[in-house]
């Protein structure tokens, strides 16, 4: 994963949703994941502008999430 931190956050919070059975927490986690995806996309744009072709090659070999 190119984004192990965000993937770990998501798995942790989904575990909390399962343990608490909270619909409100589930909604918050879904919103968090949507916002995190936008952040990831902006970070990828920054990396492409900063590192160029080297980062593009990295993107071809490592998947975004899993």
KAHU-V561249 format. One record per residue. N is the residue number from 1. RES is the residue in three letters. NEAR is the number of other C-alpha atoms within 10 Angstrom. Layout:
# KAHU-V561249
n=(N & N)
res=(RES & RES)
near=(NEAR & NEAR)
This chain:
# KAHU-V561249
n=(1 & 2 & 3 & 4 & 5 & 6 & 7 & 8 & 9 & 10 & 11 & 12 & 13 & 14 & 15 & 16 & 17 & 18 & 19 & 20 & 21 & 22 & 23 & 24 & 25 & 26 & 27 & 28 & 29 & 30 & 31 & 32 & 33 & 34 & 35 & 36 & 37 & 38 & 39 & 40 & 41 & 42 & 43 & 44 & 45 & 46 & 47 & 48 & 49 & 50 & 51 & 52 & 53 & 54 & 55 & 56 & 57 & 58 & 59 & 60 & 61 & 62 & 63 & 64 & 65 & 66)
res=(UNK & UNK & UNK & UNK & UNK & UNK & UNK & UNK & UNK & UNK & UNK & UNK & UNK & UNK & UNK & UNK & UNK & UNK & UNK & UNK & UNK & UNK & UNK & UNK & UNK & UNK & UNK & UNK & UNK & UNK & UNK & UNK & UNK & UNK & UNK & UNK & UNK & UNK & UNK & UNK & UNK & UNK & UNK & UNK & UNK & UNK & UNK & UNK & UNK & UNK & UNK & UNK & UNK & UNK & UNK & UNK & UNK & UNK & UNK & UNK & UNK & UNK & UNK & UNK & UNK & UNK)
near=(13 & 16 & 13 & 12 & 10 & 18 & 16 & 11 & 15 & 17 & 12 & 13 & 18 & 17 & 12 & 15 & 18 & 13 & 9 & 11 & 12 & 12 & 11 & 9 & 16 & 17 & 12 & 14 & 20 & 14 & 12 & 15 & 17 & 12 & 11 & 16 & 15 & 11 & 13 & 16 & 12 & 12 & 12 & 17 & 13 & 12 & 15 & 15 & 11 & 11 & 11 & 12 & 12 & 11 & 15 & 13 & 10 & 11 & 15 & 9 & 11 & 12 & 11 & 16 & 12 & 9)
